[in-house]
Amino acid sequence: MLILTVGLVIGILIGWSWPQPPWARDMQSRFVRFIRSSNNRLDR
């Protein structure tokens, strides 16, 4: 569990320091849209 937490912290720091490539931004926007749409369906 500690290794997973350290890996997440390192990944977050790297993600903040380096710009995202276009494919990563596209995947992130698709994922966020999917989560938002599924939340909207559950709220009704």
QUIWO-V632248 format. One record per backbone hydrogen bond with DSSP energy under -0.5 kcal/mol. CO is the residue of the C=O (numbers start at 1). NH is the residue of the N-H. Records with the same first field share a line. If there is no record, write none. Layout:
CO=NH + NH
This chain:
1=5
2=6
3=7
4=8
5=9
6=10
7=11
8=12
9=13
10=14
11=15
12=16
13=17
14=18
21=24 + 25
22=26
23=27
24=28
25=29
26=30
27=31
28=32
29=33
30=34
31=35
32=36
33=37
34=38
35=39
36=40
37=41
38=42
39=43
40=44
